[in-house]
Amino acid sequence: MSKSYTTQMDAAKKGIFTPQMEDVLANESISKEALMAGLAKGHISIPANKNHACLKGGGVGTGLKTKINVNLGVSKDVCSFDSEMSKASLALEFNTDAVMDLSVSGDTEGFRKRLVAEVPVMIGTVPIYDTLTRTGKEVKDITLDDWFKTVEIHAQNGIDFITIHAGLTQKCIQSLRTNPRLCGIVSRGGSILFEWMEKNQKENPFYEHFDRLLAICEEYDVCISLGDGLRPGAIKDSTDAPQIEELITLGELTKRAWEKNIQVMIEGPGHVPLHEVEMNMQLQKKLCHNAPFYVLGPLVTDIAPGYDHITSAIGGALAAMYGADFLCYVTPAEHLRLPTVEDVKEGIMASKIAAHAGDLAKGLTYADHIDHKMSKARGNLDWDGQFECAIDPEKAMAYRESSQPKDGEVCTMCGDFCAVKRVKELL
């Protein structure tokens, strides 16, 4: 059998088991046959650029563990690539599944190359941002070739998945005008494209020239993360006509990508009240043909600046339970500032808890193994065993050591009234 293939999807269709698929299988409970079938259908993606040499393949989609992503990158006001690399190192320390570089200032290509050389998990970017940084042009002066040159540079650099807001069409903009929002467009990439389209009176270049995008992605095996340029930025705007109009378009583009064996993920909301989370997951899976779903949060209330990692984790757990495959973390700094390393850790922990809670609800094989192990250690008052199972052992130990009980078996919360010890002795 020929070992020649263009993308992971193409390989799966040809029955070729790639090294990246082998990496995925080693960390999942899915069978080899189910993995390859999911890849062939587009229900699973393995973002794996041919130029990302140190990558250990990771999968996103049906039957796999819910994955989490960490955003990082510099802004004009806070520009330290060393600081952002420390965030990437922290993400790896806590087994984050992906990193997105959203840098908008400085030597962005140099930083991307450093990430690709040092970070073995899948890496994503938003080339729309970098087009402005790279060219130094005003939005209205960006040319068609400028947009696609940036995409090609990112692909050559080894980026595994790129967010492209190709579904933000003139039809969607008309829907936005006739259905006013509290927060309008909150997507950075979406707002940039909207400005370009308005000032040039043209269609979205990535929608109009989608085949040109597909050709670049096929050459390097780049997964397209179809961005939600009209994601709701307020719970009042959730599940409105512009959001759904764009989602319908993303579903159409997904089919076109799959025809060329290009892997796809769909990006989703945003700000969504609790009672609409399930509906949003079902709509995406239906309209986008069960393509992997990548959600920001969703945040279930708008009133918690400084605590949005919590509002995001609540929504993320529900989203994962109802079918989301990939959670983009949110830090306490969301809406307020560029996150610090400490903020990044808080966001990672909140998102990991949400993802695991979702996997338990999905009934994924072995998802509850670590929970049962923790419960057994608690039932035996085995503190070392509990720390071993903890998502953040260092923090758990620090809390324990900060308030030592007289009786080493229990904690200072209950002391002699410890229910576990009392019942353990009786049984």
Secondary structure, 3 states (H helix, E strand, C coil): CCCCCCCHHHHHHCCCCCHHHHHHHHCCCCCHHHHHHHHHHCCEECCCCCCCCCCCCCCEECCCCCEEEEEECCCCCCCCHHHHHHHHHHHHHCCCCEEEECCCCCCHHHHHHHHHHHCCCEEEECHHHHHHHHHCCCHHHCCHHHHHHHHHHHHHHCCCEEEECCCCCHHHHHHHHHCCCCCCCCCHHHHHHHHHHHHHCCCCHHHHCHHHHHHHHHHHCCEEEECCCCCCCCHHHCCCHHHHHHHHHHHHHHHHHHHCCCCEEEEECCECCHHHHHHHHHHHHHHCCCCCEEEECCECCCCCCCCHHHHHHHHHHHHHHCCCCEEECCCCCCCCCCCCHHHHHHHHHHHHHHHHHHHHHHCCCCCCHHHHHHHHHHHCCCHHHHHHHCCCHHHHHHHHHHCCCCCCCCCCCCHHHCHHHHHHHHC
